[in-house]
Amino acid sequence: MKVVKLTDIIGTEQDIEGGNWNSRRLILKKDGMGYSVHDTIIRAGTETHIWYQNHLEAVYCIEGEGEVVTLKDNKVHPISKDTLYALDEHDEHLLRAKTDMRMVCVFNPPITGREVHDENGVYPVDED
Ligand code: 9YT
């Protein structure tokens, strides 16, 4: 069994600075679980274009307030503490943070580690 503490991840190569966000990657592909788990801070006042064409992601907000706009229908989904959204259709979206938001993110397939979004808000496909 593994026990991972956030304090063990902060400041390591699993602590990724993404500009609008800071992703502390607790479980990665190398851990062999079939998914990755991240504790991510989305910074207040930011808007991030995201489109995970190669991944499914569930995002559970445990602190803060903001909204997700799904771009296929321009629907605005308010997101606050104790709310989960699941990008079950690889939904292209804008993530807007009113306050700092703290999110627990689960990715299938798992992130390998160093990924940051490309100019289209995509993480590359893992070809291993
Ligand atoms: C909620 C979200 O998608 N934020 C962007 C960063 C990403 N979740 C990550 O790599 O942790």
Backbone and ligand atoms as CSV (ligand in chain L), in Angstrom:
chain,resi,resn,atom,element,x,y,z
A,1,MET,N,N,0.838,-1.198,0.000
A,1,MET,CA,C,0.000,0.000,0.000
A,1,MET,C,C,0.868,1.241,0.000
A,2,LYS,N,N,0.328,2.279,-0.600
A,2,LYS,CA,C,1.052,3.552,-0.635
A,2,LYS,C,C,0.307,4.578,0.202
A,3,VAL,N,N,1.036,5.422,0.870
A,3,VAL,CA,C,0.450,6.597,1.517
A,3,VAL,C,C,1.188,7.810,0.964
A,4,VAL,N,N,0.442,8.762,0.409
A,4,VAL,CA,C,1.050,9.954,-0.175
A,4,VAL,C,C,0.509,11.172,0.551
A,5,LYS,N,N,1.400,12.014,1.013
A,5,LYS,CA,C,0.966,13.250,1.667
A,5,LYS,C,C,1.256,14.422,0.737
A,6,LEU,N,N,0.354,15.381,0.721
A,6,LEU,CA,C,0.550,16.559,-0.132
A,6,LEU,C,C,1.903,17.213,0.164
A,7,THR,N,N,2.282,17.248,1.412
A,7,THR,CA,C,3.556,17.893,1.777
A,7,THR,C,C,4.762,17.156,1.177
A,8,ASP,N,N,4.591,15.868,0.828
A,8,ASP,CA,C,5.691,15.135,0.180
A,8,ASP,C,C,5.821,15.507,-1.298
A,9,ILE,N,N,4.744,16.064,-1.869
A,9,ILE,CA,C,4.700,16.350,-3.311
A,9,ILE,C,C,5.112,17.797,-3.604
A,10,ILE,N,N,4.737,18.700,-2.710
A,10,ILE,CA,C,4.995,20.133,-2.942
A,10,ILE,C,C,6.495,20.370,-3.121
A,11,GLY,N,N,6.826,21.080,-4.221
A,11,GLY,CA,C,8.229,21.416,-4.490
A,11,GLY,C,C,9.009,20.331,-5.210
A,12,THR,N,N,8.344,19.192,-5.528
A,12,THR,CA,C,9.034,18.122,-6.264
A,12,THR,C,C,8.668,18.215,-7.743
A,13,GLU,N,N,9.170,17.273,-8.545
A,13,GLU,CA,C,8.835,17.284,-9.982
A,13,GLU,C,C,7.387,16.879,-10.231
A,14,GLN,N,N,6.661,16.459,-9.197
A,14,GLN,CA,C,5.227,16.171,-9.339
A,14,GLN,C,C,4.360,17.377,-8.964
A,15,ASP,N,N,5.013,18.514,-8.734
A,15,ASP,CA,C,4.326,19.769,-8.417
A,15,ASP,C,C,4.487,20.658,-9.648
A,16,ILE,N,N,3.395,20.753,-10.454
A,16,ILE,CA,C,3.507,21.361,-11.778
A,16,ILE,C,C,2.842,22.725,-11.788
A,17,GLU,N,N,3.594,23.713,-12.254
A,17,GLU,CA,C,3.106,25.087,-12.383
A,17,GLU,C,C,2.529,25.268,-13.786
A,18,GLY,N,N,1.219,25.534,-13.867
A,18,GLY,CA,C,0.578,25.657,-15.182
A,18,GLY,C,C,0.164,27.075,-15.523
A,19,GLY,N,N,0.590,28.083,-14.753
A,19,GLY,CA,C,0.187,29.460,-15.041
A,19,GLY,C,C,-1.082,29.802,-14.297
A,20,ASN,N,N,-2.231,29.443,-14.874
A,20,ASN,CA,C,-3.513,29.681,-14.198
A,20,ASN,C,C,-3.748,28.682,-13.066
A,21,TRP,N,N,-2.932,27.629,-13.035
A,21,TRP,CA,C,-3.160,26.579,-12.042
A,21,TRP,C,C,-1.851,25.993,-11.553
A,22,ASN,N,N,-1.952,25.308,-10.444
A,22,ASN,CA,C,-0.813,24.598,-9.851
A,22,ASN,C,C,-1.313,23.193,-9.494
A,23,SER,N,N,-0.731,22.189,-10.133
A,23,SER,CA,C,-1.221,20.815,-9.996
A,23,SER,C,C,-0.219,19.972,-9.217
A,24,ARG,N,N,-0.667,19.483,-8.072
A,24,ARG,CA,C,0.177,18.624,-7.245
A,24,ARG,C,C,-0.254,17.189,-7.524
A,25,ARG,N,N,0.589,16.448,-8.229
A,25,ARG,CA,C,0.178,15.143,-8.765
A,25,ARG,C,C,0.536,14.034,-7.789
A,26,LEU,N,N,-0.506,13.515,-7.173
A,26,LEU,CA,C,-0.342,12.574,-6.055
A,26,LEU,C,C,-0.097,11.153,-6.542
A,27,ILE,N,N,-0.854,10.769,-7.567
A,27,ILE,CA,C,-0.751,9.436,-8.163
A,27,ILE,C,C,-0.623,9.623,-9.666
A,28,LEU,N,N,0.348,8.942,-10.257
A,28,LEU,CA,C,0.627,9.071,-11.688
A,28,LEU,C,C,0.609,7.697,-12.359
A,29,LYS,N,N,0.793,7.705,-13.655
A,29,LYS,CA,C,0.819,6.442,-14.405
A,29,LYS,C,C,1.785,5.435,-13.781
A,30,LYS,N,N,2.958,5.922,-13.375
A,30,LYS,CA,C,3.998,5.018,-12.836
A,30,LYS,C,C,3.527,4.270,-11.588
A,31,ASP,N,N,2.484,4.761,-10.947
A,31,ASP,CA,C,1.979,4.096,-9.746
A,31,ASP,C,C,1.072,2.909,-10.068
A,32,GLY,N,N,0.723,2.759,-11.362
A,32,GLY,CA,C,0.057,1.533,-11.808
A,32,GLY,C,C,-1.406,1.381,-11.405
A,33,MET,N,N,-2.080,2.503,-11.120
A,33,MET,CA,C,-3.476,2.405,-10.676
A,33,MET,C,C,-4.474,2.489,-11.845
A,34,GLY,N,N,-4.016,2.903,-13.019
A,34,GLY,CA,C,-4.932,3.046,-14.151
A,34,GLY,C,C,-5.566,4.422,-14.245
A,35,TYR,N,N,-5.260,5.285,-13.304
A,35,TYR,CA,C,-5.734,6.677,-13.329
A,35,TYR,C,C,-4.702,7.513,-12.591
A,36,SER,N,N,-4.780,8.841,-12.756
A,36,SER,CA,C,-3.941,9.722,-11.930
A,36,SER,C,C,-4.848,10.594,-11.075
A,37,VAL,N,N,-4.301,11.042,-9.946
A,37,VAL,CA,C,-5.052,11.845,-8.977
A,37,VAL,C,C,-4.218,13.081,-8.653
A,38,HIS,N,N,-4.848,14.245,-8.805
A,38,HIS,CA,C,-4.138,15.509,-8.623
A,38,HIS,C,C,-4.894,16.388,-7.628
A,39,ASP,N,N,-4.159,17.129,-6.842
A,39,ASP,CA,C,-4.742,18.180,-5.996
A,39,ASP,C,C,-4.321,19.490,-6.641
A,40,THR,N,N,-5.293,20.163,-7.258
A,40,THR,CA,C,-4.992,21.299,-8.132
A,40,THR,C,C,-5.615,22.585,-7.599
A,41,ILE,N,N,-4.821,23.640,-7.589
A,41,ILE,CA,C,-5.329,24.974,-7.258
A,41,ILE,C,C,-5.537,25.737,-8.565
A,42,ILE,N,N,-6.758,26.254,-8.763
A,42,ILE,CA,C,-7.046,27.126,-9.909
A,42,ILE,C,C,-7.053,28.553,-9.366
A,43,ARG,N,N,-6.281,29.414,-9.980
A,43,ARG,CA,C,-6.080,30.735,-9.370
A,43,ARG,C,C,-7.262,31.681,-9.618
A,44,ALA,N,N,-7.602,32.446,-8.586
A,44,ALA,CA,C,-8.714,33.404,-8.635
A,44,ALA,C,C,-8.559,34.354,-9.819
A,45,GLY,N,N,-9.677,34.601,-10.498
A,45,GLY,CA,C,-9.701,35.590,-11.585
A,45,GLY,C,C,-9.218,35.054,-12.918
A,46,THR,N,N,-8.882,33.762,-12.996
A,46,THR,CA,C,-8.370,33.217,-14.262
A,46,THR,C,C,-9.476,32.534,-15.064
A,47,GLU,N,N,-9.235,32.470,-16.373
A,47,GLU,CA,C,-10.083,31.690,-17.285
A,47,GLU,C,C,-9.150,30.793,-18.085
A,48,THR,N,N,-9.434,29.493,-18.088
A,48,THR,CA,C,-8.560,28.533,-18.775
A,48,THR,C,C,-9.378,27.747,-19.785
A,49,HIS,N,N,-8.874,27.723,-21.021
A,49,HIS,CA,C,-9.491,26.914,-22.073
A,49,HIS,C,C,-8.909,25.507,-22.001
A,50,ILE,N,N,-9.782,24.522,-21.855
A,50,ILE,CA,C,-9.333,23.139,-21.671
A,50,ILE,C,C,-10.137,22.219,-22.599
A,51,TRP,N,N,-9.422,21.312,-23.210
A,51,TRP,CA,C,-10.097,20.326,-24.071
A,51,TRP,C,C,-9.276,19.039,-24.055
A,52,TYR,N,N,-9.609,18.147,-23.142
A,52,TYR,CA,C,-8.844,16.910,-22.983
A,52,TYR,C,C,-9.339,15.885,-23.990
A,53,GLN,N,N,-8.821,15.983,-25.206
A,53,GLN,CA,C,-9.278,15.091,-26.271
A,53,GLN,C,C,-8.803,13.655,-26.058
A,54,ASN,N,N,-7.741,13.493,-25.271
A,54,ASN,CA,C,-7.150,12.168,-25.076
A,54,ASN,C,C,-7.415,11.587,-23.691
A,55,HIS,N,N,-8.157,12.307,-22.868
A,55,HIS,CA,C,-8.383,11.874,-21.483
A,55,HIS,C,C,-9.828,12.132,-21.075
A,56,LEU,N,N,-10.290,11.345,-20.088
A,56,LEU,CA,C,-11.510,11.673,-19.351
A,56,LEU,C,C,-11.060,12.214,-18.000
A,57,GLU,N,N,-11.760,13.229,-17.497
A,57,GLU,CA,C,-11.381,13.799,-16.200
A,57,GLU,C,C,-12.629,14.032,-15.354
A,58,ALA,N,N,-12.535,13.651,-14.086
A,58,ALA,CA,C,-13.532,14.051,-13.086
A,58,ALA,C,C,-12.862,15.053,-12.158
A,59,VAL,N,N,-13.598,16.079,-11.791
A,59,VAL,CA,C,-13.027,17.183,-11.008
A,59,VAL,C,C,-13.960,17.468,-9.829
A,60,TYR,N,N,-13.440,17.271,-8.629
A,60,TYR,CA,C,-14.242,17.492,-7.427
A,60,TYR,C,C,-13.712,18.735,-6.715
A,61,CYS,N,N,-14.579,19.745,-6.626
A,61,CYS,CA,C,-14.189,21.011,-5.993
A,61,CYS,C,C,-14.353,20.880,-4.474
A,62,ILE,N,N,-13.258,21.092,-3.752
A,62,ILE,CA,C,-13.328,20.990,-2.286
A,62,ILE,C,C,-13.184,22.351,-1.607
A,63,GLU,N,N,-12.783,23.374,-2.387
A,63,GLU,CA,C,-12.718,24.737,-1.836
A,63,GLU,C,C,-12.911,25.705,-2.986
A,64,GLY,N,N,-13.609,26.838,-2.695
A,64,GLY,CA,C,-13.661,27.936,-3.652
A,64,GLY,C,C,-14.893,27.918,-4.529
A,65,GLU,N,N,-14.867,28.830,-5.508
A,65,GLU,CA,C,-16.059,29.081,-6.319
A,65,GLU,C,C,-15.679,29.539,-7.718
A,66,GLY,N,N,-16.429,29.042,-8.696
A,66,GLY,CA,C,-16.194,29.452,-10.079
A,66,GLY,C,C,-17.249,28.864,-10.976
A,67,GLU,N,N,-16.906,28.706,-12.266
A,67,GLU,CA,C,-17.866,28.122,-13.201
A,67,GLU,C,C,-17.135,27.459,-14.363
A,68,VAL,N,N,-17.863,26.528,-14.993
A,68,VAL,CA,C,-17.380,25.877,-16.209
A,68,VAL,C,C,-18.369,26.211,-17.318
A,69,VAL,N,N,-17.858,26.660,-18.461
A,69,VAL,CA,C,-18.707,26.894,-19.633
A,69,VAL,C,C,-18.403,25.792,-20.638
A,70,THR,N,N,-19.404,24.971,-20.969
A,70,THR,CA,C,-19.206,23.951,-22.003
A,70,THR,C,C,-19.437,24.627,-23.362
A,71,LEU,N,N,-18.435,24.449,-24.247
A,71,LEU,CA,C,-18.436,25.271,-25.466
A,71,LEU,C,C,-19.360,24.735,-26.549
A,72,LYS,N,N,-19.774,23.456,-26.459
A,72,LYS,CA,C,-20.691,22.965,-27.507
A,72,LYS,C,C,-22.074,23.609,-27.390
A,73,ASP,N,N,-22.449,24.046,-26.158
A,73,ASP,CA,C,-23.786,24.610,-25.961
A,73,ASP,C,C,-23.767,25.941,-25.205
A,74,ASN,N,N,-22.568,26.435,-24.899
A,74,ASN,CA,C,-22.412,27.694,-24.141
A,74,ASN,C,C,-23.136,27.690,-22.801
A,75,LYS,N,N,-23.316,26.513,-22.222
A,75,LYS,CA,C,-23.964,26.425,-20.897
A,75,LYS,C,C,-22.978,26.772,-19.797
A,76,VAL,N,N,-23.461,27.542,-18.830
A,76,VAL,CA,C,-22.622,27.931,-17.690
A,76,VAL,C,C,-23.006,27.054,-16.501
A,77,HIS,N,N,-22.010,26.335,-15.956
A,77,HIS,CA,C,-22.247,25.420,-14.840
A,77,HIS,C,C,-21.543,25.987,-13.608
A,78,PRO,N,N,-22.303,26.502,-12.628
A,78,PRO,CA,C,-21.659,27.005,-11.416
A,78,PRO,C,C,-20.985,25.855,-10.673
A,79,ILE,N,N,-19.789,26.096,-10.185
A,79,ILE,CA,C,-19.023,25.077,-9.460
A,79,ILE,C,C,-18.569,25.682,-8.134
A,80,SER,N,N,-18.848,24.982,-7.046
A,80,SER,CA,C,-18.371,25.443,-5.741
A,80,SER,C,C,-18.033,24.222,-4.900
A,81,LYS,N,N,-17.605,24.469,-3.687
A,81,LYS,CA,C,-17.232,23.390,-2.758
A,81,LYS,C,C,-18.272,22.271,-2.753
A,82,ASP,N,N,-17.790,21.048,-2.762
A,82,ASP,CA,C,-18.638,19.844,-2.716
A,82,ASP,C,C,-19.373,19.569,-4.024
A,83,THR,N,N,-18.855,20.091,-5.122
A,83,THR,CA,C,-19.457,19.860,-6.444
A,83,THR,C,C,-18.436,19.159,-7.340
A,84,LEU,N,N,-18.903,18.140,-8.047
A,84,LEU,CA,C,-18.042,17.414,-8.992
A,84,LEU,C,C,-18.549,17.634,-10.406
A,85,TYR,N,N,-17.625,17.860,-11.335
A,85,TYR,CA,C,-18.015,17.778,-12.743
A,85,TYR,C,C,-17.158,16.717,-13.430
A,86,ALA,N,N,-17.796,16.010,-14.371
A,86,ALA,CA,C,-17.132,14.913,-15.077
A,86,ALA,C,C,-17.157,15.223,-16.565
A,87,LEU,N,N,-15.986,15.258,-17.173
A,87,LEU,CA,C,-15.875,15.558,-18.609
A,87,LEU,C,C,-16.004,14.238,-19.359
A,88,ASP,N,N,-17.238,13.707,-19.337
A,88,ASP,CA,C,-17.474,12.341,-19.827
A,88,ASP,C,C,-17.576,12.278,-21.342
A,89,GLU,N,N,-17.630,13.445,-21.994
A,89,GLU,CA,C,-17.665,13.478,-23.463
A,89,GLU,C,C,-16.469,14.252,-24.007
A,90,HIS,N,N,-15.360,14.234,-23.246
A,90,HIS,CA,C,-14.165,15.007,-23.643
A,90,HIS,C,C,-14.553,16.466,-23.901
A,91,ASP,N,N,-15.423,16.984,-23.055
A,91,ASP,CA,C,-16.049,18.284,-23.309
A,91,ASP,C,C,-15.025,19.427,-23.364
A,92,GLU,N,N,-15.051,20.161,-24.446
A,92,GLU,CA,C,-14.247,21.391,-24.534
A,92,GLU,C,C,-14.908,22.431,-23.634
A,93,HIS,N,N,-14.114,23.127,-22.826
A,93,HIS,CA,C,-14.728,24.033,-21.853
A,93,HIS,C,C,-13.799,25.171,-21.448
A,94,LEU,N,N,-14.406,26.164,-20.819
A,94,LEU,CA,C,-13.653,27.235,-20.151
A,94,LEU,C,C,-13.856,27.039,-18.666
A,95,LEU,N,N,-12.770,27.100,-17.929
A,95,LEU,CA,C,-12.844,27.014,-16.469
A,95,LEU,C,C,-12.522,28.402,-15.912
A,96,ARG,N,N,-13.487,28.982,-15.213
A,96,ARG,CA,C,-13.318,30.334,-14.652
A,96,ARG,C,C,-13.345,30.243,-13.135
A,97,ALA,N,N,-12.337,30.790,-12.501
A,97,ALA,CA,C,-12.272,30.780,-11.043
A,97,ALA,C,C,-12.604,32.175,-10.517
A,98,LYS,N,N,-13.637,32.259,-9.676
A,98,LYS,CA,C,-13.948,33.552,-9.026
A,98,LYS,C,C,-12.998,33.750,-7.859
A,99,THR,N,N,-12.849,32.699,-7.066
A,99,THR,CA,C,-11.882,32.690,-5.967
A,99,THR,C,C,-10.850,31.615,-6.314
A,100,ASP,N,N,-9.809,31.502,-5.517
A,100,ASP,CA,C,-8.966,30.313,-5.658
A,100,ASP,C,C,-9.852,29.095,-5.479
A,101,MET,N,N,-9.682,28.111,-6.346
A,101,MET,CA,C,-10.457,26.874,-6.240
A,101,MET,C,C,-9.485,25.723,-6.011
A,102,ARG,N,N,-9.849,24.841,-5.114
A,102,ARG,CA,C,-9.029,23.649,-4.894
A,102,ARG,C,C,-9.803,22.443,-5.393
A,103,MET,N,N,-9.199,21.715,-6.324
A,103,MET,CA,C,-9.877,20.637,-7.022
A,103,MET,C,C,-9.114,19.321,-6.854
A,104,VAL,N,N,-9.856,18.256,-6.656
A,104,VAL,CA,C,-9.276,16.922,-6.733
A,104,VAL,C,C,-9.629,16.380,-8.116
A,105,CYS,N,N,-8.611,16.127,-8.936
A,105,CYS,CA,C,-8.818,15.740,-10.336
A,105,CYS,C,C,-8.364,14.300,-10.537
A,106,VAL,N,N,-9.193,13.526,-11.256
A,106,VAL,CA,C,-8.842,12.143,-11.588
A,106,VAL,C,C,-8.850,12.008,-13.105
A,107,PHE,N,N,-7.740,11.492,-13.642
A,107,PHE,CA,C,-7.594,11.356,-15.094
A,107,PHE,C,C,-7.515,9.894,-15.504
A,108,ASN,N,N,-8.264,9.562,-16.545
A,108,ASN,CA,C,-8.195,8.256,-17.197
A,108,ASN,C,C,-7.999,8.499,-18.693
A,109,PRO,N,N,-6.947,7.997,-19.349
A,109,PRO,CA,C,-5.815,7.295,-18.766
A,109,PRO,C,C,-4.996,8.225,-17.873
A,110,PRO,N,N,-4.124,7.659,-17.048
A,110,PRO,CA,C,-3.377,8.500,-16.115
A,110,PRO,C,C,-2.398,9.428,-16.820
A,111,ILE,N,N,-2.206,10.588,-16.202
A,111,ILE,CA,C,-1.160,11.509,-16.640
A,111,ILE,C,C,0.188,10.876,-16.268
A,112,THR,N,N,1.185,11.082,-17.157
A,112,THR,CA,C,2.493,10.480,-16.857
A,112,THR,C,C,3.315,11.340,-15.907
A,113,GLY,N,N,3.065,12.670,-15.900
A,113,GLY,CA,C,3.789,13.474,-14.914
A,113,GLY,C,C,3.939,14.941,-15.225
A,114,ARG,N,N,4.630,15.276,-16.320
A,114,ARG,CA,C,5.058,16.666,-16.514
A,114,ARG,C,C,4.097,17.464,-17.393
A,115,GLU,N,N,2.963,16.900,-17.781
A,115,GLU,CA,C,2.128,17.539,-18.783
A,115,GLU,C,C,1.631,18.928,-18.354
A,116,VAL,N,N,1.706,19.861,-19.292
A,116,VAL,CA,C,0.961,21.114,-19.191
A,116,VAL,C,C,0.150,21.230,-20.477
A,117,HIS,N,N,-0.872,22.058,-20.474
A,117,HIS,CA,C,-1.742,22.172,-21.643
A,117,HIS,C,C,-0.970,22.724,-22.845
A,118,ASP,N,N,-1.302,22.232,-24.049
A,118,ASP,CA,C,-0.768,22.892,-25.232
A,118,ASP,C,C,-1.679,24.064,-25.574
A,119,GLU,N,N,-1.445,24.690,-26.719
A,119,GLU,CA,C,-2.181,25.922,-27.040
A,119,GLU,C,C,-3.675,25.672,-27.236
A,120,ASN,N,N,-4.076,24.405,-27.411
A,120,ASN,CA,C,-5.495,24.079,-27.545
A,120,ASN,C,C,-6.107,23.542,-26.264
A,121,GLY,N,N,-5.377,23.628,-25.161
A,121,GLY,CA,C,-5.908,23.139,-23.889
A,121,GLY,C,C,-5.904,21.627,-23.795
A,122,VAL,N,N,-4.972,20.981,-24.526
A,122,VAL,CA,C,-4.950,19.521,-24.631
A,122,VAL,C,C,-3.703,18.984,-23.925
A,123,TYR,N,N,-3.810,17.816,-23.318
A,123,TYR,CA,C,-2.624,17.057,-22.922
A,123,TYR,C,C,-2.365,16.029,-24.016
A,124,PRO,N,N,-1.086,15.775,-24.352
A,124,PRO,CA,C,-0.817,14.831,-25.444
A,124,PRO,C,C,-1.233,13.413,-25.079
A,125,VAL,N,N,-1.442,12.603,-26.135
A,125,VAL,CA,C,-1.737,11.197,-25.904
A,125,VAL,C,C,-0.462,10.528,-25.396
A,126,ASP,N,N,-0.620,9.586,-24.475
A,126,ASP,CA,C,0.530,8.853,-23.935
A,126,ASP,C,C,0.798,7.663,-24.847
A,127,GLU,N,N,1.955,7.662,-25.508
A,127,GLU,CA,C,2.203,6.622,-26.515
A,127,GLU,C,C,3.039,5.461,-25.999
A,128,ASP,N,N,3.258,5.391,-24.701
A,128,ASP,CA,C,4.044,4.267,-24.159
A,128,ASP,C,C,3.304,2.946,-24.330
L,1,9YT,C1,C,-9.495,21.336,-13.307
L,1,9YT,C2,C,-8.456,21.257,-14.361
L,1,9YT,O1,O,-8.608,20.581,-15.332
L,1,9YT,N1,N,-7.374,21.999,-14.156
L,1,9YT,C3,C,-6.245,22.007,-15.013
L,1,9YT,C4,C,-5.099,21.224,-14.440
L,1,9YT,C5,C,-5.335,19.742,-14.448
L,1,9YT,N2,N,-6.508,19.332,-13.771
L,1,9YT,C6,C,-4.170,19.027,-13.793
L,1,9YT,O2,O,-3.213,18.712,-14.498
L,1,9YT,O3,O,-4.252,18.782,-12.583
